[in-house]
């Protein structure tokens, strides 16, 4: 796999080696050995994924921008196995030089890209295709009492979701998250999250 470092430290795009022939294709979607060999040196610590999730959504669905409060914060490795999504990580670590900045990447069934989102980031995505199946690995179990989020429709974040506003489909919960300016982050750049 190839690792593409982004403008925000530790937010990584991962491109697997895909082997194609007349029958179709094959690739390793995850290898702990290779992940540890290539990603751990960049992060300075290992990641132990403990839970896999999958969602199916239709065009215009926007999920996020989610995180879990400490001590249950999560790092995620995400990918789109059918369709196309715009996936976004927003830095919400107090004191970070990139606080409030984001990285956006298009994940598709054709490019097979994966996106690594460290702890201390809010995460969300928008479905750009008719439907999309989205999978993600998490390094902490889901804890409903630790749910958190910032508004996915906060214009101050400068995210171009590539969907007309009248086509946005959000859950009721996701319409109630605070704007970044009204948000008191539980994460601090000077405190280890791992």
MDAnalysis code that builds the backbone (N, CA, C; Angstrom):
import MDAnalysis as mda
import numpy as np

u = mda.Universe.empty(582, n_residues=194, atom_resindex=np.repeat(np.arange(194), 3), trajectory=True)
u.add_TopologyAttr("name", ["N", "CA", "C"] * 194)
u.add_TopologyAttr("resid", np.arange(1, 195))
u.add_TopologyAttr("resname", ["UNK", "UNK", "UNK", "UNK", "UNK", "UNK", "UNK", "UNK", "UNK", "UNK", "UNK", "UNK", "UNK", "UNK", "UNK", "UNK", "UNK", "UNK", "UNK", "UNK", "UNK", "UNK", "UNK", "UNK", "UNK", "UNK", "UNK", "UNK", "UNK", "UNK", "UNK", "UNK", "UNK", "UNK", "UNK", "UNK", "UNK", "UNK", "UNK", "UNK", "UNK", "UNK", "UNK", "UNK", "UNK", "UNK", "UNK", "UNK", "UNK", "UNK", "UNK", "UNK", "UNK", "UNK", "UNK", "UNK", "UNK", "UNK", "UNK", "UNK", "UNK", "UNK", "UNK", "UNK", "UNK", "UNK", "UNK", "UNK", "UNK", "UNK", "UNK", "UNK", "UNK", "UNK", "UNK", "UNK", "UNK", "UNK", "UNK", "UNK", "UNK", "UNK", "UNK", "UNK", "UNK", "UNK", "UNK", "UNK", "UNK", "UNK", "UNK", "UNK", "UNK", "UNK", "UNK", "UNK", "UNK", "UNK", "UNK", "UNK", "UNK", "UNK", "UNK", "UNK", "UNK", "UNK", "UNK", "UNK", "UNK", "UNK", "UNK", "UNK", "UNK", "UNK", "UNK", "UNK", "UNK", "UNK", "UNK", "UNK", "UNK", "UNK", "UNK", "UNK", "UNK", "UNK", "UNK", "UNK", "UNK", "UNK", "UNK", "UNK", "UNK", "UNK", "UNK", "UNK", "UNK", "UNK", "UNK", "UNK", "UNK", "UNK", "UNK", "UNK", "UNK", "UNK", "UNK", "UNK", "UNK", "UNK", "UNK", "UNK", "UNK", "UNK", "UNK", "UNK", "UNK", "UNK", "UNK", "UNK", "UNK", "UNK", "UNK", "UNK", "UNK", "UNK", "UNK", "UNK", "UNK", "UNK", "UNK", "UNK", "UNK", "UNK", "UNK", "UNK", "UNK", "UNK", "UNK", "UNK", "UNK", "UNK", "UNK", "UNK", "UNK", "UNK", "UNK", "UNK", "UNK", "UNK", "UNK", "UNK", "UNK", "UNK"])
u.atoms.positions = np.array([
    [0.846, -1.184, 0.000],
    [0.000, 0.000, 0.000],
    [0.885, 1.239, 0.000],
    [0.350, 2.302, -0.568],
    [1.038, 3.581, -0.596],
    [0.345, 4.528, 0.372],
    [1.136, 5.316, 1.078],
    [0.621, 6.276, 2.050],
    [0.797, 7.681, 1.473],
    [-0.279, 8.451, 1.465],
    [-0.234, 9.846, 1.027],
    [-0.486, 10.706, 2.252],
    [0.520, 11.490, 2.625],
    [0.349, 12.394, 3.753],
    [-0.399, 13.634, 3.273],
    [-1.257, 14.170, 4.116],
    [-2.090, 15.318, 3.756],
    [-1.536, 16.584, 4.408],
    [-2.254, 17.677, 4.261],
    [-1.832, 18.954, 4.839],
    [-1.965, 18.981, 6.359],
    [-2.657, 18.005, 6.934],
    [-2.785, 17.923, 8.394],
    [-2.061, 16.671, 8.861],
    [-1.129, 16.859, 9.776],
    [-0.301, 15.755, 10.275],
    [-1.173, 14.598, 10.766],
    [-0.776, 13.413, 10.388],
    [-1.378, 12.138, 10.800],
    [-2.712, 11.821, 10.135],
    [-3.277, 12.716, 9.349],
    [-4.452, 12.397, 8.541],
    [-3.905, 11.850, 7.222],
    [-4.195, 10.597, 6.926],
    [-3.524, 9.894, 5.841],
    [-4.511, 9.315, 4.830],
    [-4.111, 9.350, 3.571],
    [-4.823, 8.647, 2.504],
    [-4.013, 7.397, 2.191],
    [-4.686, 6.277, 2.123],
    [-4.012, 5.000, 1.889],
    [-4.531, 4.413, 0.582],
    [-3.591, 4.083, -0.293],
    [-3.941, 3.476, -1.574],
    [-3.411, 2.045, -1.597],
    [-4.306, 1.057, -1.625],
    [-3.843, -0.335, -1.683],
    [-3.317, -0.674, -3.071],
    [-2.506, -1.705, -3.149],
    [-2.073, -2.225, -4.451],
    [-3.197, -3.121, -4.969],
    [-3.737, -2.777, -6.106],
    [-4.860, -3.509, -6.698],
    [-4.333, -4.319, -7.879],
    [-4.633, -5.604, -7.885],
    [-4.210, -6.502, -8.951],
    [-5.425, -6.803, -9.819],
    [-5.354, -6.375, -11.089],
    [-6.482, -6.540, -12.014],
    [-6.108, -7.493, -13.135],
    [-7.095, -8.251, -13.581],
    [-6.942, -9.064, -14.782],
    [-8.318, -9.247, -15.408],
    [-8.434, -10.140, -16.366],
    [-9.695, -10.326, -17.096],
    [-10.830, -10.783, -16.180],
    [-10.504, -11.371, -15.035],
    [-11.519, -11.867, -14.111],
    [-12.075, -10.787, -13.201],
    [-11.320, -9.701, -13.024],
    [-11.717, -8.653, -12.094],
    [-10.514, -8.086, -11.373],
    [-10.593, -7.981, -10.057],
    [-9.461, -7.452, -9.294],
    [-9.381, -8.129, -7.933],
    [-8.220, -7.945, -7.299],
    [-7.987, -8.404, -5.936],
    [-7.096, -7.391, -5.238],
    [-7.391, -7.117, -3.961],
    [-6.455, -6.360, -3.133],
    [-6.697, -6.702, -1.675],
    [-5.663, -6.495, -0.871],
    [-5.799, -6.642, 0.572],
    [-6.383, -5.349, 1.100],
    [-7.606, -5.412, 1.619],
    [-8.225, -4.190, 2.131],
    [-7.637, -3.787, 3.473],
    [-7.079, -4.757, 4.212],
    [-6.388, -4.434, 5.451],
    [-5.427, -5.542, 5.800],
    [-4.201, -5.161, 6.118],
    [-3.192, -6.071, 6.644],
    [-2.570, -5.383, 7.850],
    [-2.779, -5.942, 9.025],
    [-2.216, -5.335, 10.234],
    [-0.706, -5.213, 10.119],
    [-0.053, -6.233, 9.581],
    [1.404, -6.189, 9.426],
    [1.834, -5.008, 8.573],
    [1.206, -4.839, 7.412],
    [1.601, -3.737, 6.529],
    [1.194, -2.384, 7.113],
    [0.015, -2.320, 7.742],
    [-0.414, -1.077, 8.387],
    [0.592, -0.680, 9.467],
    [0.989, -1.649, 10.303],
    [1.964, -1.363, 11.353],
    [3.319, -0.954, 10.775],
    [3.744, -1.625, 9.704],
    [5.043, -1.307, 9.090],
    [5.078, 0.084, 8.482],
    [3.957, 0.518, 7.886],
    [3.971, 1.785, 7.142],
    [3.341, 2.953, 7.884],
    [2.320, 2.700, 8.676],
    [1.600, 3.799, 9.324],
    [2.131, 4.092, 10.727],
    [2.464, 3.053, 11.490],
    [2.943, 3.266, 12.860],
    [4.144, 4.211, 12.926],
    [5.140, 4.091, 12.030],
    [6.263, 5.048, 12.097],
    [5.837, 6.502, 11.862],
    [4.820, 6.723, 11.064],
    [4.329, 8.087, 10.819],
    [3.625, 8.622, 12.061],
    [2.773, 7.772, 12.665],
    [1.986, 8.199, 13.825],
    [2.796, 8.226, 15.113],
    [3.805, 7.365, 15.214],
    [4.587, 7.263, 16.437],
    [3.953, 6.345, 17.467],
    [2.911, 5.631, 17.096],
    [2.247, 4.669, 17.976],
    [1.445, 3.712, 17.105],
    [1.112, 2.562, 17.648],
    [0.344, 1.582, 16.885],
    [-1.152, 1.819, 17.066],
    [-1.906, 1.248, 16.168],
    [-3.368, 1.322, 16.202],
    [-3.894, -0.113, 16.252],
    [-4.812, -0.373, 17.164],
    [-5.418, -1.694, 17.280],
    [-6.909, -1.546, 17.001],
    [-7.316, -1.869, 15.782],
    [-8.724, -1.749, 15.427],
    [-9.528, -2.855, 16.103],
    [-10.683, -2.488, 16.684],
    [-11.477, -3.438, 17.475],
    [-12.914, -3.590, 16.978],
    [-13.348, -2.732, 16.052],
    [-14.740, -2.790, 15.602],
    [-14.817, -2.343, 14.153],
    [-15.575, -3.085, 13.338],
    [-15.849, -2.698, 11.956],
    [-17.321, -2.335, 11.836],
    [-17.605, -1.264, 11.078],
    [-18.976, -0.813, 10.860],
    [-19.230, -0.673, 9.367],
    [-20.506, -0.737, 8.989],
    [-20.895, -0.532, 7.597],
    [-22.215, 0.210, 7.560],
    [-22.326, 1.157, 6.617],
    [-23.594, 1.853, 6.415],
    [-23.904, 1.896, 4.927],
    [-25.184, 1.988, 4.608],
    [-25.642, 2.182, 3.242],
    [-26.471, 3.448, 3.249],
    [-26.212, 4.306, 2.268],
    [-26.905, 5.594, 2.198],
    [-27.189, 5.948, 0.749],
    [-28.163, 6.830, 0.551],
    [-28.509, 7.279, -0.796],
    [-27.933, 8.670, -1.052],
    [-28.038, 9.109, -2.299],
    [-27.492, 10.402, -2.701],
    [-28.003, 11.522, -1.791],
    [-27.084, 12.388, -1.404],
    [-27.436, 13.542, -0.584],
    [-27.346, 13.312, 0.902],
    [-27.242, 12.038, 1.322],
    [-27.096, 11.764, 2.750],
    [-25.744, 12.297, 3.210],
    [-25.791, 13.012, 4.342],
    [-24.580, 13.527, 4.970],
    [-24.574, 13.021, 6.403],
    [-23.500, 12.367, 6.788],
    [-23.380, 11.825, 8.142],
    [-22.197, 12.513, 8.818],
    [-22.418, 13.048, 10.016],
    [-21.323, 13.693, 10.728],
    [-21.717, 15.072, 11.200],
    [-20.751, 15.764, 11.608],
    [-19.349, 15.441, 11.806],
    [-19.191, 14.866, 13.208],
    [-18.870, 13.588, 13.295],
    [-18.948, 12.839, 14.547],
    [-17.590, 12.595, 15.185],
    [-17.618, 12.394, 16.490],
    [-16.486, 11.917, 17.266],
    [-17.047, 11.300, 18.543],
    [-16.195, 10.629, 19.300],
    [-16.561, 10.160, 20.638],
    [-15.699, 10.907, 21.647],
    [-16.339, 11.329, 22.749],
    [-15.622, 12.023, 23.814],
    [-14.632, 11.079, 24.497],
    [-13.489, 11.643, 24.943],
    [-12.568, 10.836, 25.757],
    [-13.288, 10.367, 27.020],
    [-12.955, 9.218, 27.548],
    [-11.813, 8.378, 27.162],
    [-12.140, 7.377, 26.054],
    [-13.218, 7.598, 25.342],
    [-13.646, 6.658, 24.304],
    [-13.417, 7.181, 22.890],
    [-12.508, 8.132, 22.721],
    [-12.256, 8.682, 21.389],
    [-11.788, 7.569, 20.453],
    [-12.021, 7.792, 19.166],
    [-11.740, 6.761, 18.167],
    [-10.868, 7.303, 17.042],
    [-9.948, 6.472, 16.591],
    [-9.317, 6.651, 15.289],
    [-10.079, 5.749, 14.332],
    [-10.157, 6.160, 13.063],
    [-10.937, 5.394, 12.090],
    [-10.145, 5.203, 10.802],
    [-10.373, 4.079, 10.163],
    [-9.873, 3.802, 8.822],
    [-11.105, 3.502, 7.987],
    [-11.404, 4.387, 7.024],
    [-12.678, 4.310, 6.311],
    [-12.468, 4.075, 4.817],
    [-13.500, 3.505, 4.186],
    [-13.466, 3.304, 2.735],
    [-14.883, 3.152, 2.203],
    [-15.035, 3.407, 0.929],
    [-16.316, 3.256, 0.242],
    [-16.213, 2.034, -0.657],
    [-17.052, 1.029, -0.407],
    [-16.969, -0.203, -1.193],
    [-17.963, -0.230, -2.355],
    [-18.945, 0.650, -2.337],
    [-19.858, 0.798, -3.468],
    [-20.262, 2.257, -3.562],
    [-20.188, 2.804, -4.779],
    [-20.573, 4.188, -4.990],
    [-19.427, 5.152, -4.761],
    [-19.799, 6.382, -4.326],
    [-18.813, 7.456, -4.188],
    [-19.224, 8.375, -3.050],
    [-18.268, 8.715, -2.185],
    [-18.518, 9.656, -1.094],
    [-17.405, 10.693, -1.056],
    [-17.740, 11.846, -0.503],
    [-16.736, 12.822, -0.114],
    [-16.557, 12.645, 1.383],
    [-15.364, 12.276, 1.795],
    [-15.088, 12.002, 3.195],
    [-14.236, 13.123, 3.767],
    [-14.538, 13.543, 5.000],
    [-13.907, 14.733, 5.578],
    [-13.502, 14.488, 7.029],
    [-12.300, 14.958, 7.366],
    [-11.822, 14.976, 8.749],
    [-11.546, 16.429, 9.126],
    [-12.088, 16.865, 10.279],
    [-11.890, 18.234, 10.765],
    [-11.108, 18.178, 12.074],
    [-10.029, 18.940, 12.142],
    [-9.194, 18.996, 13.337],
    [-9.932, 19.764, 14.434],
    [-10.210, 19.093, 15.565],
    [-10.893, 19.760, 16.680],
    [-10.045, 19.691, 17.952],
    [-8.716, 19.667, 17.773],
    [-7.797, 19.628, 18.912],
    [-7.430, 21.058, 19.314],
    [-7.817, 21.461, 20.518],
    [-7.473, 22.792, 21.019],
    [-5.958, 22.975, 20.973],
    [-5.534, 24.148, 20.514],
    [-4.110, 24.450, 20.456],
    [-3.421, 23.946, 19.212],
    [-4.120, 23.208, 18.365],
    [-3.525, 22.706, 17.129],
    [-3.379, 23.847, 16.126],
    [-2.262, 23.905, 15.411],
    [-2.113, 24.940, 14.380],
    [-3.101, 24.764, 13.222],
    [-3.715, 23.582, 13.143],
    [-4.697, 23.337, 12.080],
    [-6.117, 23.197, 12.651],
    [-6.348, 23.720, 13.864],
    [-7.682, 23.641, 14.477],
    [-8.728, 24.239, 13.525],
    [-9.809, 23.499, 13.310],
    [-10.893, 23.958, 12.446],
    [-10.643, 23.729, 10.970],
    [-9.452, 23.295, 10.605],
    [-9.135, 22.988, 9.202],
    [-9.581, 21.560, 8.902],
    [-9.729, 21.282, 7.621],
    [-10.184, 19.946, 7.244],
    [-9.381, 19.385, 6.085],
    [-9.478, 18.083, 5.948],
    [-8.990, 17.369, 4.774],
    [-10.196, 16.652, 4.191],
    [-10.369, 16.768, 2.881],
    [-11.462, 16.083, 2.186],
    [-10.860, 15.185, 1.111],
    [-11.413, 14.000, 0.974],
    [-10.943, 13.062, -0.038],
    [-12.149, 12.331, -0.621],
    [-12.114, 12.123, -1.924],
    [-13.165, 11.339, -2.576],
    [-12.787, 9.869, -2.484],
    [-13.686, 9.099, -1.910],
    [-13.505, 7.654, -1.797],
    [-14.534, 6.987, -2.692],
    [-14.074, 6.082, -3.557],
    [-14.994, 5.437, -4.497],
    [-14.723, 3.943, -4.574],
    [-15.702, 3.236, -5.119],
    [-15.521, 1.807, -5.345],
    [-14.440, 1.550, -6.384],
    [-14.130, 2.553, -7.214],
    [-13.118, 2.382, -8.258],
    [-11.711, 2.747, -7.803],
    [-11.564, 3.796, -6.974],
    [-10.198, 4.175, -6.580],
    [-9.694, 3.386, -5.367],
    [-10.591, 2.712, -4.646],
    [-10.234, 1.837, -3.518],
    [-9.459, 2.557, -2.411],
    [-9.434, 3.875, -2.444],
    [-8.696, 4.622, -1.428],
    [-9.319, 4.427, -0.051],
    [-8.469, 4.536, 0.956],
    [-8.905, 4.529, 2.344],
    [-8.405, 5.803, 3.000],
    [-9.060, 6.193, 4.067],
    [-8.753, 7.458, 4.734],
    [-8.581, 7.162, 6.214],
    [-7.425, 7.543, 6.764],
    [-7.172, 7.347, 8.185],
    [-7.421, 8.662, 8.917],
    [-8.314, 8.619, 9.898],
    [-8.676, 9.794, 10.703],
    [-8.230, 9.523, 12.136],
    [-7.278, 10.296, 12.663],
    [-6.815, 10.070, 14.038],
    [-7.836, 10.523, 15.069],
    [-7.596, 10.157, 16.311],
    [-8.380, 10.692, 17.415],
    [-8.168, 12.211, 17.464],
    [-9.191, 12.919, 17.936],
    [-9.091, 14.370, 18.000],
    [-9.612, 15.057, 16.750],
    [-10.271, 14.289, 15.890],
    [-10.856, 14.828, 14.660],
    [-12.336, 14.465, 14.608],
    [-13.131, 15.388, 14.065],
    [-14.528, 15.084, 13.759],
    [-14.555, 14.529, 12.338],
    [-15.420, 13.561, 12.116],
    [-15.451, 12.862, 10.827],
    [-16.863, 12.852, 10.253],
    [-16.935, 13.020, 8.944],
    [-18.220, 12.922, 8.264],
    [-18.049, 12.650, 6.791],
    [-19.170, 12.330, 6.147],
    [-19.110, 12.121, 4.699],
    [-20.442, 12.468, 4.065],
    [-20.379, 12.721, 2.748],
    [-21.561, 12.999, 1.940],
    [-21.585, 12.020, 0.775],
    [-22.759, 11.492, 0.478],
    [-22.897, 10.516, -0.604],
    [-23.109, 11.257, -1.920],
    [-22.206, 11.000, -2.874],
    [-22.236, 11.678, -4.175],
    [-22.820, 10.811, -5.283],
    [-23.007, 9.529, -5.019],
    [-23.558, 8.610, -6.014],
    [-25.003, 8.276, -5.640],
    [-25.678, 7.528, -6.496],
    [-27.076, 7.175, -6.219],
    [-27.213, 6.477, -4.866],
    [-26.312, 5.542, -4.580],
    [-26.219, 4.915, -3.263],
    [-24.738, 4.695, -2.974],
    [-24.418, 4.455, -1.713],
    [-23.038, 4.151, -1.333],
    [-23.050, 3.209, -0.141],
    [-22.113, 2.281, -0.158],
    [-21.859, 1.438, 1.000],
    [-20.493, 1.837, 1.541],
    [-20.487, 2.165, 2.827],
    [-19.332, 2.764, 3.480],
    [-18.923, 1.867, 4.639],
    [-17.625, 1.564, 4.730],
    [-17.127, 0.721, 5.811],
    [-16.055, 1.460, 6.590],
    [-16.008, 1.209, 7.897],
    [-14.938, 1.807, 8.687],
    [-14.545, 0.940, 9.865],
    [-13.249, 0.962, 10.099],
    [-12.645, 0.289, 11.235],
    [-12.426, 1.334, 12.319],
    [-12.648, 0.959, 13.576],
    [-12.467, 1.875, 14.707],
    [-11.541, 1.227, 15.727],
    [-10.744, 2.049, 16.400],
    [-9.838, 1.508, 17.406],
    [-10.404, 1.587, 18.826],
    [-11.680, 1.936, 18.935],
    [-12.391, 1.927, 20.219],
    [-13.823, 1.504, 19.921],
    [-14.433, 0.791, 20.849],
    [-15.813, 0.372, 20.667],
    [-16.746, 1.575, 20.712],
    [-17.906, 1.430, 20.107],
    [-18.922, 2.482, 20.141],
    [-19.507, 2.592, 21.544],
    [-19.581, 3.818, 22.039],
    [-20.170, 4.114, 23.348],
    [-21.210, 5.219, 23.137],
    [-22.495, 4.892, 23.132],
    [-23.505, 5.916, 22.838],
    [-23.451, 7.107, 23.788],
    [-23.060, 6.878, 25.033],
    [-22.987, 7.985, 25.991],
    [-21.836, 8.945, 25.676],
    [-20.932, 8.549, 24.777],
    [-19.780, 9.380, 24.427],
    [-19.945, 10.061, 23.071],
    [-21.138, 9.926, 22.455],
    [-21.390, 10.557, 21.153],
    [-21.161, 12.052, 21.199],
    [-20.503, 12.571, 20.184],
    [-20.324, 14.007, 20.053],
    [-20.314, 14.394, 18.590],
    [-20.408, 15.691, 18.341],
    [-20.363, 16.147, 16.963],
    [-20.313, 17.650, 16.856],
    [-19.899, 18.101, 15.688],
    [-20.033, 19.507, 15.308],
    [-20.852, 19.538, 14.033],
    [-21.421, 20.674, 13.733],
    [-22.364, 20.775, 12.618],
    [-21.689, 20.499, 11.277],
    [-22.272, 19.569, 10.548],
    [-21.770, 19.224, 9.214],
    [-22.105, 20.324, 8.198],
    [-23.039, 21.205, 8.554],
    [-23.420, 22.277, 7.635],
    [-22.917, 23.637, 8.112],
    [-21.840, 23.641, 8.903],
    [-21.213, 24.871, 9.386],
    [-20.409, 25.487, 8.242],
    [-20.917, 26.593, 7.674],
    [-20.245, 27.232, 6.542],
    [-18.851, 27.731, 6.883],
    [-18.587, 28.011, 8.172],
    [-17.271, 28.533, 8.553],
    [-16.166, 27.492, 8.348],
    [-16.523, 26.213, 8.223],
    [-15.523, 25.176, 7.997],
    [-14.994, 25.192, 6.566],
    [-15.736, 25.815, 5.646],
    [-15.277, 25.934, 4.263],
    [-15.274, 24.623, 3.496],
    [-16.142, 23.705, 3.859],
    [-16.193, 22.412, 3.175],
    [-17.167, 22.500, 2.000],
    [-16.691, 22.162, 0.816],
    [-17.570, 22.065, -0.354],
    [-18.042, 20.615, -0.436],
    [-19.265, 20.384, 0.003],
    [-19.791, 19.020, 0.058],
    [-20.192, 18.495, -1.315],
    [-20.191, 19.359, -2.331],
    [-20.475, 18.967, -3.721],
    [-21.890, 18.424, -3.901],
    [-22.782, 18.901, -3.027],
    [-24.207, 18.569, -3.101],
    [-24.970, 19.879, -2.929],
    [-25.989, 20.157, -3.755],
    [-26.787, 21.365, -3.531],
    [-27.473, 21.307, -2.166],
    [-27.523, 22.443, -1.471],
    [-28.080, 22.477, -0.109],
    [-29.500, 21.922, -0.040],
    [-30.285, 22.126, -1.086],
    [-31.665, 21.630, -1.055],
    [-31.729, 20.101, -1.153],
    [-30.605, 19.456, -1.450],
    [-30.551, 17.991, -1.547],
    [-29.944, 17.340, -0.300],
    [-29.502, 18.146, 0.681],
    [-28.921, 17.586, 1.905],
    [-29.942, 16.702, 2.622],
    [-29.525, 15.513, 3.045],
    [-30.342, 14.616, 3.863],
    [-29.562, 14.313, 5.142],
    [-30.044, 14.856, 6.268],
    [-29.368, 14.693, 7.549],
    [-30.312, 14.055, 8.557],
    [-29.734, 13.322, 9.496],
    [-30.535, 12.806, 10.600],
    [-30.911, 13.976, 11.503],
    [-31.948, 13.791, 12.294],
    [-32.344, 14.838, 13.239],
    [-31.196, 15.154, 14.194],
    [-30.495, 14.111, 14.649],
    [-29.368, 14.306, 15.564],
    [-28.299, 15.199, 14.942],
    [-28.012, 14.981, 13.653],
    [-26.940, 15.739, 13.005],
    [-27.323, 17.188, 12.723],
    [-28.606, 17.521, 12.806],
    [-29.008, 18.926, 12.626],
    [-28.840, 19.722, 13.918],
    [-28.534, 19.051, 15.025],
    [-28.491, 19.719, 16.331],
    [-27.084, 19.951, 16.871],
    [-26.058, 19.519, 16.138],
    [-24.687, 19.725, 16.612],
    [-24.324, 21.209, 16.565],
    [-23.441, 21.618, 17.472],
    [-23.002, 23.018, 17.563],
    [-22.123, 23.406, 16.378],
    [-22.150, 24.698, 16.058],
    [-21.190, 25.247, 15.121],
    [-19.821, 25.249, 15.789],
    [-18.768, 25.256, 14.991],
    [-17.421, 25.221, 15.552],
    [-17.191, 26.381, 16.518],
    [-17.687, 27.574, 16.202],
    [-17.463, 28.749, 17.059],
    [-18.128, 28.602, 18.431],
    [-19.136, 27.743, 18.534],
    [-19.849, 27.537, 19.799],
    [-19.456, 26.230, 20.484],
    [-18.441, 25.593, 19.978],
    [-18.055, 24.253, 20.408],
    [-16.876, 24.324, 21.370],
    [-16.980, 23.635, 22.494],
    [-15.879, 23.536, 23.458],
    [-15.261, 22.149, 23.305],
    [-14.161, 22.081, 22.591],
    [-13.561, 20.789, 22.269],
    [-13.035, 20.069, 23.501],
    [-13.263, 18.751, 23.575],
    [-12.718, 17.959, 24.679],
    [-11.282, 17.493, 24.404],
    [-10.748, 17.843, 23.222],
    [-9.419, 17.378, 22.822],
    [-8.407, 18.513, 22.919],
    [-7.191, 18.182, 23.325],
    [-6.123, 19.169, 23.458],
    [-4.880, 18.645, 22.762],
    [-4.255, 19.478, 21.948],
    [-3.079, 19.065, 21.180],
    [-1.934, 18.623, 22.093],
    [-1.893, 19.130, 23.329],
    [-0.783, 18.823, 24.230],
    [-1.004, 17.581, 25.084],
    [-2.165, 16.935, 24.938],
    [-2.455, 15.733, 25.721],
    [-2.532, 14.546, 24.767],
    [-1.802, 13.507, 25.066],
    [-1.820, 12.323, 24.211],
    [-3.214, 11.708, 24.213],
    [-3.711, 11.392, 23.037],
    [-5.032, 10.787, 22.912],
    [-4.928, 9.253, 22.815],
    [-3.698, 8.720, 22.853],
    [-3.512, 7.280, 22.695],
    [-2.907, 6.667, 23.935],
])
